[in-house]
Each structure stands twice: as structure tokens, then as C-alpha cells.
């Protein structure tokens, strides 16, 4: 209840009640507010500068925790990238080499995400750079893991068919050549016997009397049986699968037909002197993924290291038979 103030009147020798006007009251309140406002502002800034509010302390602890978690997450991502890189190196240089699979191109492993901006929703915040950087690293790792997973699935299938691949790979000489004296001309640049020019000899020639047995050097399917008055003359091509094909040229007779399944060491033809040939012999080629390769590198079931060195010496002549 507001207090009532009185004032003594000497003329009437009595007390009269003091009545305050609204105008004076407003002036007093305004004067008090104006006088205390600068002090209140000063107090606020001093307190804010030297002291933290409870909410600020909570936010500071949360920021410290988030910063710590970010550092830990960044370290774990670093470790994941190192482990993943090691897995990729082993995959390309060991596993895929063992199973004769082409390495995965780095452009595919390191591929990013083109097109629409995937991180637009993360933009516009004070910590957008941090969130976008982490998101990009996670997406890249996720993409690499998917690719690596598919690579292992492919290698698992190749491992299951490893026995079939070993049987299909050309691994013996195409004629009986125990003394190695039948080797005539090897893989590489040679003088052509007909055109008398230096040409690349894409296979290996074996001297052999007409009618000598010719054997398949690996399991496969007869892909071609053909005859011509030029080139390889009577020729057989065997598709071994797994990227391998073998060619047998200048034959005198066929013992198989096109589409027939054959086994390594099976009689497929008789050697001859057909086509563009200067003497009875067998021309033999090995193709890997559409490219000719040195057949001598595939006689590992026939030759010791010493015999391999010898056959290379015997084949290193300057003239081929075709």
C-alpha cells in the first residue's frame, strides 16, 4: 500500500496531504532510468568480459567436445585411408597378378561425384568447411570400399576357376621336343625367308618332318580350322579362355573340328609345309588378351631353367621359316 505524505501548514496550523502530479512522477522515473542506464550497460559489459554465463559455459564445453570428436574422426579417417590404400596396392600388385586380372585403373578408384552439388545442404553455416570436408572424405572412402568389394568378388570367382585356368593356360610345347633340337626360330625381329625383309616374327617355329604329331598346349575349344594357299596354310586356332588363344600353322592334316573341346596334350593335327613356308615346320603362336606374346614364356611344364635358357639360344636365329 503506497505511503501517504503530509505537509504542515503554519497558516492553518494543520497538516495537509501532499498530492503528487503524474507529470512529476514521470519526470522522476525518467531521470532515475537515465541516470542508471549507463551504469547498467557498463556493468553488463564488465560482467560479460570477465565472467561466463552458465549457457556460455555449457556451449564452451560442447564446442570443446565437438572439436575433440572432430580430431578423433579425422584421425580415424586417416587410418582408414592408409589401410584402404594398402588393400588396393595388394589387390593390384599381388592378388590380381596371381589371377592374371587387369589392375583397376586409379581413375576409377579415385573417382569423385560429378553433377549436382551433393553438399549444398551443408553450406551457409559457421562450420560448413569442416562438415563438407568430412562428408567428402567419407563419400570417397565409401566409393573406394564399394570398388574394392567388387574387385574381391571378381577375384573370388577367379579363385574358384583357378584350376580350370591352370589347365587352360598354354603350358607345353606343341610337338615332342625332348632334345630341344626342333626349335628353329623364336619370337622377335627376323629376316623373312620369302620377302627377304626384316619383320616381326610373332611366334616360334619348330622344324618337324611332315606328319609329325601336333598337340594342344592347353585345354580349350577349337575356334578355327582353315586352309589357305598362302599365309599359314592349314591352320588351327584354339580358344583356351581366360584371354588365351594359340595358333598352329603350316599343318598337313587336321585331327579336330571347329567347336570341339580339347584337352592339353591331345593330338590336334599333323605338321606340314603348307601356305607361305620354306620348309617343313610348325609355326606356333600364343595370344594373351588379343596381343601376341613370347611362347617360350609358357613352357613351364616342359622346361627346367637350364632348358629354358637353351631353347632361347636355339631360337635366336636371324631367319624364320615363314
Backbone bond lengths (Angstrom), bond angles and torsions (degrees), N, CA, C in turn:
res aa  C-N    CA-C-N  psi(-1)  N-CA   C-N-CA  omega(-1)  CA-C   N-CA-C  phi
1 X - - - 1.454 - - 1.524 108.66 -
2 X 1.370 117.92 126.60 1.470 120.14 -175.97 1.534 111.94 -65.25
3 X 1.316 114.36 145.03 1.467 118.73 179.82 1.524 110.69 -76.31
4 X 1.370 114.67 145.49 1.472 120.26 177.98 1.529 108.55 -103.18
5 X 1.343 115.28 127.53 1.469 120.31 -178.23 1.542 109.99 -103.16
6 X 1.395 113.23 142.92 1.468 119.84 -179.27 1.528 109.17 -125.11
7 X 1.307 114.84 154.03 1.471 121.20 178.60 1.557 107.74 -128.74
8 X 1.354 118.75 138.80 1.475 124.64 -178.49 1.529 109.48 -82.19
9 X 1.321 113.83 130.59 1.467 120.08 179.31 1.532 107.85 -107.83
10 X 1.365 117.42 109.54 1.482 119.50 -177.27 1.531 113.41 -68.64
11 X 1.319 115.21 -22.49 1.463 117.12 -178.96 1.525 110.67 -71.86
12 X 1.316 114.17 -42.27 1.473 117.77 -177.84 1.517 111.89 -97.17
13 X 1.304 113.96 -1.37 1.460 120.19 -177.65 1.543 111.84 50.90
14 X 1.370 113.11 44.75 1.481 117.81 179.38 1.546 109.52 -150.13
15 X 1.322 114.30 169.57 1.484 121.12 178.96 1.527 109.21 -97.58
16 X 1.288 114.48 133.88 1.474 119.89 174.73 1.537 109.95 -116.15
17 X 1.295 116.22 144.98 1.484 121.38 -177.60 1.535 110.23 -73.62
18 X 1.340 114.05 135.49 1.477 119.84 179.33 1.533 108.01 -87.84
19 X 1.286 115.47 120.58 1.471 119.29 178.73 1.543 109.29 -105.85
20 X 1.375 114.76 125.04 1.475 120.82 -178.11 1.526 109.52 -87.32
21 X 1.311 113.78 137.12 1.467 117.66 176.70 1.541 109.73 -85.26
22 X 1.319 114.97 151.80 1.492 120.29 179.57 1.518 110.60 -62.12
23 X 1.318 116.32 -34.93 1.461 120.04 -177.88 1.517 110.65 -64.72
24 X 1.333 115.90 -44.18 1.467 118.17 179.26 1.520 111.08 -65.69
25 X 1.341 115.52 -37.52 1.466 118.98 179.92 1.527 110.80 -62.82
26 X 1.311 115.50 -45.10 1.482 119.74 179.87 1.517 110.42 -62.64
27 X 1.349 115.32 -42.25 1.472 118.39 179.92 1.518 111.03 -61.88
28 X 1.317 117.15 -41.95 1.468 120.31 -179.54 1.532 110.68 -65.14
29 X 1.321 115.48 -44.02 1.485 118.44 179.71 1.516 110.25 -62.85
30 X 1.315 116.64 -44.16 1.463 120.17 -178.51 1.529 110.52 -64.43
31 X 1.315 115.49 -40.34 1.479 119.21 179.28 1.526 110.59 -63.16
32 X 1.330 116.12 -43.02 1.464 120.16 179.20 1.540 111.12 -63.89
33 X 1.334 116.08 -44.06 1.481 120.20 -179.10 1.519 110.59 -63.74
34 X 1.353 115.65 -41.88 1.467 119.93 -178.92 1.521 111.09 -65.57
35 X 1.316 116.13 -34.89 1.463 119.79 -178.26 1.525 111.96 -75.20
36 X 1.344 116.17 -33.13 1.475 118.45 -175.88 1.520 113.40 -91.91
37 X 1.345 119.28 -17.84 1.463 121.01 -176.76 1.525 113.18 -61.01
38 X 1.358 118.94 -48.74 1.470 117.59 178.52 1.530 111.96 -59.46
39 X 1.319 115.76 -37.81 1.463 118.71 179.49 1.534 110.33 -64.52
40 X 1.332 116.13 -40.26 1.474 119.56 179.87 1.525 110.76 -65.44
41 X 1.327 116.56 -41.83 1.474 120.39 178.54 1.521 110.73 -62.79
42 X 1.328 115.58 -45.02 1.457 120.07 178.57 1.524 110.66 -60.25
43 X 1.304 115.86 -43.68 1.477 120.56 178.86 1.538 110.80 -61.04
44 X 1.331 116.53 -41.05 1.479 120.75 -178.21 1.529 110.79 -63.26
45 X 1.343 115.64 -46.64 1.461 118.11 -177.79 1.520 111.86 -68.64
46 X 1.319 116.90 -39.44 1.469 119.70 177.12 1.520 110.76 -62.08
47 X 1.316 116.74 -44.51 1.464 120.78 -179.83 1.536 110.94 -65.47
48 X 1.346 115.71 -41.41 1.463 119.55 -179.21 1.520 111.74 -66.30
49 X 1.334 115.71 -34.01 1.462 119.55 -177.14 1.522 111.46 -74.50
50 X 1.313 116.73 -40.59 1.464 119.92 -174.22 1.527 113.57 -97.41
51 X 1.296 117.49 -16.87 1.468 119.87 -175.70 1.527 110.04 -130.06
52 X 1.344 117.47 150.49 1.452 123.47 175.43 1.514 109.89 -103.36
53 X 1.324 113.51 142.24 1.452 117.47 175.34 1.530 108.28 -77.78
54 X 1.308 117.64 160.70 1.475 120.04 177.06 1.521 112.17 -54.95
55 X 1.330 117.35 -39.80 1.470 119.55 179.41 1.523 111.50 -66.62
56 X 1.344 115.44 -38.87 1.460 118.49 178.06 1.514 111.24 -64.85
57 X 1.337 116.48 -38.52 1.466 119.40 178.02 1.528 110.54 -64.31
58 X 1.329 116.83 -39.23 1.469 120.85 178.45 1.527 110.34 -64.72
59 X 1.344 115.01 -45.80 1.465 118.80 179.81 1.523 111.58 -64.23
60 X 1.330 116.76 -37.20 1.466 120.36 179.00 1.515 110.65 -63.86
61 X 1.342 116.98 -41.66 1.466 120.04 178.13 1.529 110.79 -65.83
62 X 1.327 116.37 -40.26 1.457 119.77 178.86 1.526 110.94 -64.43
63 X 1.335 116.39 -41.50 1.464 120.06 178.56 1.526 110.73 -63.69
64 X 1.319 116.54 -41.37 1.462 120.25 178.01 1.531 111.21 -62.13
65 X 1.352 116.00 -40.89 1.464 120.36 179.76 1.530 110.95 -67.33
66 X 1.352 115.98 -41.80 1.459 119.83 178.86 1.527 110.95 -63.56
67 X 1.335 116.61 -42.21 1.459 120.86 177.79 1.520 111.45 -61.14
68 X 1.323 116.89 -42.44 1.467 121.41 178.11 1.533 110.36 -63.46
69 X 1.343 115.78 -45.29 1.466 119.92 179.63 1.530 111.39 -62.74
70 X 1.335 116.53 -37.53 1.462 120.26 178.40 1.528 110.75 -63.65
71 X 1.347 116.08 -43.66 1.465 119.11 178.93 1.528 111.11 -62.90
72 X 1.330 116.84 -42.02 1.461 120.78 179.37 1.529 110.63 -64.72
73 X 1.342 116.88 -43.21 1.462 120.67 178.92 1.524 111.09 -63.76
74 X 1.328 115.83 -40.49 1.459 119.83 178.72 1.523 111.01 -63.07
75 X 1.335 117.34 -41.18 1.464 121.11 177.79 1.530 111.46 -64.02
76 X 1.341 116.63 -40.51 1.468 119.95 178.88 1.518 111.05 -66.26
77 X 1.332 116.76 -37.78 1.453 119.68 176.43 1.529 110.75 -64.66
78 X 1.351 116.79 -39.17 1.467 120.50 176.04 1.526 110.33 -58.99
79 X 1.337 116.55 -45.44 1.466 120.82 179.94 1.527 111.18 -64.14
80 X 1.338 116.81 -41.63 1.469 120.40 178.90 1.520 110.92 -62.56
81 X 1.323 116.66 -40.40 1.470 120.29 -179.92 1.525 110.92 -65.37
82 X 1.334 117.49 -38.61 1.465 121.23 178.33 1.526 110.16 -65.73
83 X 1.335 117.11 -46.52 1.469 121.04 179.81 1.520 110.49 -63.08
84 X 1.321 116.60 -43.01 1.458 120.58 -179.06 1.528 110.83 -65.46
85 X 1.313 117.20 -39.59 1.460 120.50 177.80 1.527 110.80 -63.32
86 X 1.328 116.65 -40.44 1.466 120.44 177.42 1.532 110.59 -63.54
87 X 1.335 116.72 -41.32 1.465 120.39 177.78 1.529 110.94 -61.71
88 X 1.333 116.42 -40.89 1.456 120.58 -179.95 1.525 110.93 -65.97
89 X 1.343 117.04 -41.06 1.460 120.51 178.46 1.526 111.11 -63.02
90 X 1.334 116.85 -44.48 1.464 120.53 178.51 1.530 110.40 -63.83
91 X 1.327 115.05 -40.70 1.462 119.49 -178.61 1.525 110.52 -61.12
92 X 1.338 116.62 -49.52 1.470 120.32 -175.47 1.522 112.64 -73.05
93 X 1.336 117.39 -40.69 1.465 121.08 -170.38 1.523 114.98 -96.99
94 X 1.332 117.14 -12.92 1.468 118.99 179.56 1.523 110.55 -122.26
95 X 1.336 116.29 -66.59 1.460 119.93 -172.26 1.530 111.63 -62.54
96 X 1.321 116.95 -48.79 1.461 119.23 -176.87 1.526 111.07 -72.57
97 X 1.329 117.82 -24.88 1.457 120.44 173.88 1.524 110.64 -70.31
98 X 1.341 116.45 -44.07 1.473 120.67 179.30 1.519 110.50 -59.17
99 X 1.322 116.88 -42.65 1.464 120.00 -176.59 1.533 112.21 -95.47
100 X 1.347 115.77 11.86 1.470 121.86 175.12 1.521 111.86 54.35
101 X 1.304 115.99 47.26 1.463 122.16 175.84 1.526 108.36 -109.36
102 X 1.315 115.55 143.44 1.460 119.84 179.86 1.533 110.51 -66.33
103 X 1.337 117.70 137.19 1.477 119.88 176.78 1.526 110.71 -60.39
104 X 1.331 115.50 150.13 1.467 120.07 177.16 1.529 108.46 -76.15
105 X 1.330 118.57 127.02 1.472 120.80 -178.67 1.530 111.21 -57.77
106 X 1.332 115.39 141.02 1.460 119.89 178.32 1.529 111.67 -62.65
107 X 1.335 115.98 -30.06 1.467 118.71 178.45 1.522 110.86 -61.44
108 X 1.339 116.57 -31.40 1.466 120.18 178.52 1.523 110.42 -79.32
109 X 1.344 115.88 -40.73 1.475 119.00 -179.67 1.526 111.44 -64.99
110 X 1.333 117.44 -36.91 1.461 121.35 -175.23 1.519 112.56 -96.85
111 X 1.328 117.50 9.89 1.464 120.24 -175.34 1.523 110.89 -61.60
112 X 1.318 115.31 139.10 1.464 120.70 177.78 1.518 110.36 -97.45
113 X 1.316 115.15 -157.64 1.459 121.53 -178.86 1.522 108.20 -118.91
114 X 1.316 116.02 110.88 1.453 119.84 -179.68 1.522 111.30 -90.90
115 X 1.331 114.03 -177.76 1.461 118.77 175.39 1.513 112.56 85.36
116 X 1.330 115.81 -130.53 1.469 122.39 -174.61 1.526 110.71 -63.66
117 X 1.359 115.39 143.99 1.463 120.80 176.27 1.527 108.97 -67.92
118 X 1.332 116.30 108.82 1.461 121.23 -176.67 1.528 112.34 -75.86
119 X 1.322 117.49 -12.60 1.464 120.61 -171.87 1.532 112.02 -115.56
120 X 1.322 116.60 18.47 1.455 120.29 -177.79 1.531 111.58 -61.76
121 X 1.327 117.20 -35.91 1.469 120.95 -178.60 1.527 112.28 -66.49
122 X 1.326 117.47 -18.04 1.469 120.95 -178.53 1.521 112.34 -93.58
123 X 1.310 117.83 -4.02 1.456 121.24 -177.33 1.525 110.68 -83.29
124 X 1.334 115.97 156.67 1.461 121.72 175.21 1.503 115.27 93.67
125 X 1.337 118.26 4.17 1.456 121.61 178.21 1.524 109.66 -107.58
126 X 1.343 114.71 163.02 1.464 118.76 -178.93 1.515 112.06 -65.51
127 X 1.347 116.95 -26.47 1.462 120.58 -179.58 1.524 111.29 -111.79
128 X 1.337 117.60 28.47 1.468 121.59 -178.08 1.523 111.95 -59.46
129 X 1.350 116.92 -40.47 1.466 119.99 -177.88 1.521 111.03 -59.82
130 X 1.333 116.16 -42.77 1.463 120.26 -179.55 1.523 110.43 -64.54
131 X 1.334 116.95 -47.35 1.463 120.48 -176.84 1.529 111.33 -65.47
132 X 1.322 116.87 -41.51 1.467 120.35 -179.30 1.521 110.33 -67.05
133 X 1.345 117.36 -41.19 1.463 121.02 179.42 1.531 111.21 -61.64
134 X 1.327 116.91 -46.71 1.463 120.80 178.65 1.526 110.49 -63.02
135 X 1.320 117.01 -42.91 1.465 121.04 -178.94 1.523 111.44 -62.91
136 X 1.331 116.57 -41.05 1.462 120.33 179.02 1.531 111.14 -64.65
137 X 1.319 116.55 -42.99 1.466 119.80 179.15 1.523 111.48 -64.42
138 X 1.336 116.29 -40.91 1.461 119.99 178.49 1.529 110.95 -64.61
139 X 1.324 117.46 -42.14 1.463 120.85 179.21 1.528 110.82 -64.12
140 X 1.333 116.57 -40.38 1.461 120.29 179.87 1.523 110.87 -65.09
141 X 1.326 116.62 -44.65 1.459 120.57 178.64 1.528 110.24 -63.90
142 X 1.336 116.52 -42.33 1.469 119.93 178.53 1.529 110.65 -59.63
143 X 1.329 116.91 -42.41 1.464 121.40 179.38 1.526 110.76 -64.27
144 X 1.326 117.30 -42.81 1.462 120.83 -179.61 1.522 111.39 -67.02
145 X 1.329 116.75 -36.27 1.469 120.16 178.35 1.527 110.27 -65.35
146 X 1.335 117.14 -40.56 1.469 120.77 178.37 1.529 110.17 -61.61
147 X 1.349 116.32 -45.67 1.465 120.45 179.93 1.522 110.65 -63.93
148 X 1.356 116.88 -43.02 1.458 120.15 179.98 1.522 111.06 -65.09
149 X 1.316 116.57 -37.41 1.464 120.77 178.32 1.529 110.74 -62.67
150 X 1.339 116.38 -44.04 1.464 120.07 178.27 1.527 110.87 -65.03
151 X 1.335 116.19 -35.71 1.463 119.61 177.68 1.520 111.02 -63.11
152 X 1.336 117.01 -43.95 1.459 120.17 178.99 1.524 111.68 -65.54
153 X 1.337 116.46 -35.32 1.466 119.19 176.57 1.526 110.20 -62.41
154 X 1.337 115.49 -40.57 1.469 119.70 177.75 1.525 110.94 -64.52
155 X 1.338 116.65 -42.66 1.466 120.26 -179.52 1.527 111.44 -67.02
156 X 1.336 116.58 -34.40 1.472 119.71 177.05 1.524 109.98 -61.54
157 X 1.325 116.24 -42.82 1.462 119.86 178.17 1.523 110.93 -65.01
158 X 1.334 116.32 -38.35 1.461 119.55 178.28 1.528 110.91 -67.99
159 X 1.336 116.60 -35.69 1.466 119.80 177.97 1.528 110.44 -65.10
160 X 1.337 116.25 -38.84 1.458 120.02 178.84 1.526 111.11 -63.34
161 X 1.340 116.39 -32.67 1.459 120.19 -178.79 1.527 112.19 -100.28
162 X 1.348 116.74 16.34 1.468 120.44 -177.28 1.526 111.68 -60.39
163 X 1.331 117.32 -43.19 1.461 120.40 -179.60 1.523 110.58 -61.49
164 X 1.340 115.09 -43.76 1.460 119.47 177.97 1.526 110.52 -62.56
165 X 1.347 116.58 -40.26 1.453 120.40 179.91 1.528 111.19 -64.51
166 X 1.339 117.50 -41.67 1.460 120.78 -179.75 1.528 111.46 -63.78
167 X 1.338 115.61 -38.05 1.463 119.27 178.55 1.521 111.62 -72.29
168 X 1.329 116.57 -28.63 1.463 120.17 -177.05 1.524 112.48 -83.33
169 X 1.301 117.34 -25.60 1.463 120.27 -176.79 1.530 110.27 -65.94
170 X 1.330 118.45 133.44 1.470 120.21 175.75 1.527 110.01 -60.23
171 X 1.335 116.96 121.82 1.467 118.01 -171.65 1.522 113.48 -139.36
172 X 1.346 118.15 3.55 1.460 120.49 178.29 1.522 108.66 -133.76
173 X 1.323 116.44 168.26 1.465 119.58 174.07 1.524 109.09 -78.77
174 X 1.321 117.17 149.73 1.470 119.86 -173.27 1.525 114.93 -78.07
175 X 1.317 118.40 -9.02 1.459 121.32 174.96 1.520 108.67 -133.92
176 X 1.319 116.57 161.89 1.458 120.02 176.40 1.519 109.06 -67.54
177 X 1.316 116.25 120.09 1.470 120.17 -171.75 1.524 109.51 -146.45
178 X 1.329 115.57 50.28 1.464 119.95 -173.86 1.518 112.73 -62.92
179 X 1.338 116.53 -35.23 1.464 118.54 -179.62 1.525 112.15 -89.62
180 X 1.322 117.01 -1.85 1.469 124.83 177.33 1.528 113.51 64.96
181 X 1.348 118.12 8.89 1.456 119.93 -176.96 1.528 113.09 -79.03
182 X 1.319 116.52 -9.00 1.466 118.91 -179.32 1.532 112.28 -81.94
183 X 1.326 117.46 -12.65 1.461 120.26 -178.42 1.519 109.51 -68.89
184 X 1.372 115.41 124.95 1.461 118.86 -174.79 1.521 112.36 -114.12
185 X 1.315 117.31 -50.86 1.460 119.92 -176.61 1.517 109.43 -143.36
186 X 1.317 115.46 138.35 1.456 119.66 -174.90 1.512 113.84 -103.35
187 X 1.306 114.57 -166.44 1.465 125.29 -174.79 1.522 108.84 -82.62
188 X 1.350 116.98 129.83 1.460 119.49 175.94 1.523 111.62 137.16
189 X 1.326 115.95 -167.40 1.457 121.55 -178.71 1.527 110.03 -71.56
190 X 1.346 116.12 127.73 1.465 121.94 -177.59 1.526 109.53 -141.77
191 X 1.326 115.36 158.33 1.454 121.63 173.56 1.528 108.58 -80.07
192 X 1.340 116.77 122.83 1.457 120.36 -179.63 1.531 108.97 -72.93
193 X 1.362 118.08 131.42 1.462 120.75 -173.43 1.534 113.35 -71.73
194 X 1.324 117.61 -21.44 1.465 120.68 -177.55 1.521 110.82 -98.25
195 X 1.357 115.93 -48.60 1.463 120.25 -174.99 1.530 112.57 -87.82
196 X 1.347 116.67 -12.96 1.471 122.12 178.08 1.528 112.57 55.78
197 X 1.306 114.56 38.07 1.464 120.90 174.13 1.526 108.16 -125.93
198 X 1.312 115.77 156.51 1.460 120.03 178.91 1.525 108.81 -79.05
199 X 1.328 116.04 121.14 1.464 121.92 179.71 1.519 109.29 -132.21
200 X 1.303 114.64 161.55 1.465 119.14 177.81 1.520 108.81 -81.53
201 X 1.322 116.49 120.29 1.465 122.37 178.50 1.523 107.87 -88.46
202 X 1.334 116.49 113.23 1.458 121.67 -168.73 1.523 113.82 -87.31
203 X 1.288 117.84 8.08 1.464 119.12 179.76 1.516 111.38 -149.74
204 X 1.333 115.85 -149.51 1.455 122.18 179.14 1.525 108.38 -135.58
205 X 1.327 116.61 135.54 1.467 122.16 178.76 1.523 109.97 -99.17
206 X 1.332 114.97 137.63 1.464 121.64 175.39 1.528 108.29 -121.71
207 X 1.324 117.32 120.54 1.469 119.86 175.20 1.521 108.54 -67.72
208 X 1.329 115.49 135.08 1.459 119.88 -178.69 1.516 109.11 -162.34
209 X 1.326 117.53 133.95 1.467 119.71 176.34 1.523 110.47 -58.89
210 X 1.329 115.72 151.27 1.461 119.40 178.03 1.530 109.40 -58.85
211 X 1.341 116.09 131.77 1.460 121.30 -179.74 1.520 113.47 98.21
212 X 1.355 118.14 3.87 1.467 120.91 177.53 1.528 109.61 -70.52
213 X 1.318 117.28 139.31 1.472 121.42 -179.43 1.527 110.81 -63.75
214 X 1.335 115.36 136.77 1.466 122.98 176.23 1.522 107.37 -118.02
215 X 1.335 116.53 130.94 1.465 121.55 -173.91 1.533 111.05 -114.76
216 X 1.325 114.93 148.78 1.466 120.22 172.65 1.518 108.64 -69.04
217 X 1.308 116.57 137.22 1.470 120.17 -175.90 1.520 112.94 -91.80
218 X 1.333 117.83 -2.41 1.456 122.00 176.39 1.517 109.50 -167.62
219 X 1.340 115.99 163.30 1.468 119.97 176.83 1.525 109.61 -63.39
220 X 1.328 116.18 148.67 1.451 119.04 177.42 1.505 112.53 173.79
221 X 1.328 115.25 -162.88 1.461 122.91 179.20 1.525 107.93 -127.37
222 X 1.331 117.02 135.99 1.457 121.17 179.42 1.519 108.41 -67.18
223 X 1.325 115.85 117.34 1.460 121.83 -175.58 1.525 112.17 -94.13
224 X 1.331 116.29 -28.23 1.468 119.82 -177.53 1.513 110.12 -152.88
225 X 1.329 115.85 137.31 1.466 123.90 171.06 1.522 105.26 -133.84
226 X 1.336 116.98 109.37 1.466 119.45 -172.55 1.515 111.53 -140.02
227 X 1.321 114.90 160.72 1.466 122.01 178.80 1.520 109.09 -132.09
228 X 1.339 115.73 141.38 1.459 121.15 179.32 1.529 108.12 -151.41
229 X 1.334 114.89 152.24 1.467 118.96 177.89 1.521 111.11 -81.67
230 X 1.318 117.75 -9.93 1.466 122.16 179.60 1.529 109.19 -129.05
231 X 1.318 114.86 -175.91 1.470 119.08 178.10 1.517 111.64 61.01
232 X 1.342 116.04 -128.85 1.462 120.87 -177.92 1.525 112.71 -85.29
233 X 1.325 118.39 3.42 1.455 119.60 179.50 1.517 110.72 62.93
234 X 1.323 115.36 -126.66 1.465 119.85 174.93 1.536 107.69 -78.72
235 X 1.335 115.17 124.92 1.466 120.08 -170.34 1.523 110.77 -136.60
236 X 1.326 115.00 146.88 1.466 122.34 173.40 1.527 107.91 -126.02
237 X 1.342 115.66 136.61 1.469 121.93 173.33 1.521 107.75 -120.59
238 X 1.320 116.61 128.40 1.466 121.56 178.69 1.523 108.79 -113.75
239 X 1.335 115.20 129.64 1.466 121.72 175.43 1.530 107.52 -95.92
240 X 1.330 115.93 113.87 1.470 121.22 -177.14 1.533 112.28 -92.29
241 X 1.329 116.80 -5.45 1.451 119.09 -174.07 1.524 110.81 76.99
242 X 1.310 116.87 176.47 1.467 122.89 178.39 1.532 111.37 57.27
243 X 1.346 116.74 25.71 1.457 121.17 177.24 1.515 114.68 88.56
244 X 1.335 118.70 0.29 1.471 121.77 -176.09 1.522 112.17 -100.66
245 X 1.340 116.02 138.39 1.454 123.56 168.04 1.524 108.32 -138.40
246 X 1.335 116.89 148.46 1.456 120.92 175.09 1.524 108.98 -125.89
247 X 1.346 115.78 148.17 1.464 123.16 -177.60 1.526 108.57 -122.62
248 X 1.345 116.28 135.32 1.466 122.74 179.93 1.529 106.51 -126.10
249 X 1.356 117.24 115.58 1.461 120.76 -173.07 1.514 114.52 -118.88
250 X 1.356 114.55 162.62 1.476 124.80 178.05 1.531 111.84 66.37
251 X 1.317 116.97 35.25 1.459 122.38 -178.03 1.534 110.52 -76.46
252 X 1.348 115.11 161.37 1.468 120.11 176.03 1.522 111.33 -105.68
253 X 1.328 118.08 -22.98 1.457 120.56 -178.18 1.528 109.30 -157.87
254 X 1.347 115.57 151.41 1.453 121.86 178.51 1.524 110.19 -103.56
255 X 1.328 116.20 144.84 1.461 122.10 175.74 1.530 111.95 -119.00
256 X 1.322 116.63 4.14 1.472 121.84 179.10 1.514 108.42 -136.27
257 X 1.328 116.33 168.21 1.458 121.57 176.33 1.527 109.23 -122.95
258 X 1.307 115.75 162.60 1.457 120.58 -179.68 1.526 110.28 -62.11
259 X 1.332 115.81 137.20 1.452 122.18 179.82 1.514 113.95 88.70
260 X 1.318 118.00 -5.05 1.462 121.45 -177.84 1.530 110.77 -77.90
261 X 1.329 116.56 136.61 1.457 121.37 174.64 1.520 109.08 -81.68
262 X 1.308 115.44 135.91 1.468 119.25 -177.97 1.531 110.02 -132.18
263 X 1.320 116.32 162.30 1.451 123.77 179.08 1.522 110.43 -113.48
264 X 1.308 115.76 155.82 1.466 120.44 176.47 1.532 109.17 -57.88
265 X 1.327 115.86 133.86 1.463 121.46 179.42 1.516 113.82 86.82
266 X 1.345 118.07 -1.70 1.463 121.18 179.52 1.523 109.93 -77.15
267 X 1.337 116.97 140.53 1.458 122.25 177.34 1.525 108.95 -67.81
268 X 1.330 116.95 124.99 1.469 120.07 -178.58 1.520 112.40 -119.34
269 X 1.360 118.44 -20.55 1.466 120.07 -175.87 1.517 110.18 -167.85
270 X 1.328 114.03 176.78 1.464 121.95 173.00 1.524 107.99 -119.11
271 X 1.309 116.71 138.51 1.465 120.13 -178.53 1.522 110.05 -68.71
272 X 1.377 115.30 160.37 1.457 118.71 -178.31 1.505 112.24 -157.06
273 X 1.337 114.14 -148.84 1.460 120.71 -177.04 1.527 108.88 -147.06
274 X 1.340 116.15 38.81 1.461 120.91 -176.26 1.520 110.79 -89.69
275 X 1.363 114.55 163.19 1.454 119.95 178.94 1.514 112.04 74.68
276 X 1.326 116.37 -153.79 1.466 121.51 179.31 1.521 108.83 -83.70
277 X 1.326 115.47 87.66 1.462 121.31 -175.78 1.520 109.22 -139.32
278 X 1.319 117.22 143.87 1.467 121.72 -178.76 1.516 112.38 -104.44
279 X 1.316 117.28 4.62 1.458 119.85 178.93 1.519 110.11 179.68
280 X 1.329 117.65 158.03 1.474 120.76 -179.61 1.524 110.99 -59.08
281 X 1.309 115.39 122.09 1.465 119.01 178.67 1.525 108.94 -168.57
282 X 1.315 115.98 171.62 1.470 123.07 174.16 1.521 108.49 -115.37
283 X 1.323 115.51 126.98 1.470 119.96 172.34 1.529 107.64 -97.94
284 X 1.338 115.83 127.82 1.470 120.94 -174.44 1.521 109.43 -128.62
285 X 1.359 116.01 132.04 1.461 121.56 178.76 1.515 110.26 -128.15
286 X 1.352 115.19 152.44 1.463 122.74 172.01 1.527 107.91 -123.34
287 X 1.319 116.16 128.77 1.466 122.27 178.32 1.525 108.55 -115.05
288 X 1.326 115.89 133.97 1.472 122.02 177.23 1.523 108.27 -125.44
289 X 1.338 115.16 116.33 1.466 120.99 -179.20 1.520 111.97 53.84
290 X 1.345 115.81 41.65 1.455 121.40 175.25 1.513 114.90 83.19
291 X 1.323 119.26 1.59 1.466 122.21 -179.73 1.528 109.82 -119.85
292 X 1.344 115.51 141.50 1.461 119.17 178.08 1.524 109.20 -72.79
293 X 1.332 115.84 140.59 1.465 122.30 177.26 1.515 108.18 -130.16
294 X 1.320 116.14 164.61 1.461 121.10 -177.47 1.524 110.13 -69.48
295 X 1.337 119.06 116.74 1.467 120.74 -179.37 1.523 113.15 -60.32
296 X 1.356 116.26 -28.18 1.465 119.23 -177.33 1.521 112.05 -61.78
297 X 1.322 117.69 -22.87 1.463 120.71 179.95 1.522 112.78 -75.00
298 X 1.340 117.21 -3.84 1.467 120.56 -174.64 1.525 113.12 -118.78
299 X 1.321 117.52 17.98 1.461 119.62 178.69 1.521 111.46 -96.88
300 X 1.334 117.51 33.34 1.464 119.94 -170.88 1.525 113.44 -71.97
301 X 1.323 119.11 -10.87 1.466 119.40 174.19 1.517 111.42 -93.35
302 X 1.315 117.02 -8.90 1.459 121.95 -178.14 1.521 113.79 -104.87
303 X 1.336 116.72 -33.29 1.456 119.96 -165.01 1.522 113.57 -117.24
304 X 1.327 115.18 142.80 1.460 121.55 167.35 1.533 107.23 -83.12
305 X 1.340 118.12 167.46 1.468 118.83 176.83 1.527 112.96 -55.46
306 X 1.349 117.10 -37.32 1.465 120.54 179.70 1.527 110.98 -67.46
307 X 1.354 115.79 -41.44 1.463 119.59 179.19 1.526 110.81 -68.43
308 X 1.322 116.26 -34.71 1.458 119.33 177.68 1.522 110.54 -62.69
309 X 1.336 117.47 -44.94 1.465 121.15 178.54 1.526 110.44 -62.21
310 X 1.331 116.10 -37.44 1.472 119.68 -178.56 1.524 111.26 -68.86
311 X 1.345 116.23 -41.49 1.466 118.07 -177.63 1.521 110.84 -67.05
312 X 1.324 117.23 -31.06 1.456 119.85 175.86 1.524 110.73 -66.46
313 X 1.339 116.63 -38.85 1.468 120.42 177.82 1.523 110.39 -65.36
314 X 1.331 117.27 -43.67 1.452 122.00 -178.91 1.526 111.70 -65.16
315 X 1.348 115.28 -34.35 1.459 119.71 -176.97 1.523 112.63 -82.77
316 X 1.311 117.47 -10.24 1.451 121.74 -174.02 1.533 110.23 -86.01
317 X 1.319 115.62 62.75 1.446 120.58 177.16 1.513 108.29 -109.94
318 X 1.345 115.29 161.85 1.454 118.34 -172.91 1.508 115.21 -87.52
319 X 1.352 118.46 1.65 1.457 119.81 -175.06 1.521 110.19 -140.04
320 X 1.320 116.81 136.08 1.449 120.93 177.81 1.528 109.55 -99.37
321 X 1.333 116.80 173.76 1.453 122.34 179.60 1.528 111.63 -95.19
322 X 1.364 117.59 -6.05 1.460 120.17 -178.51 1.518 110.98 -148.22
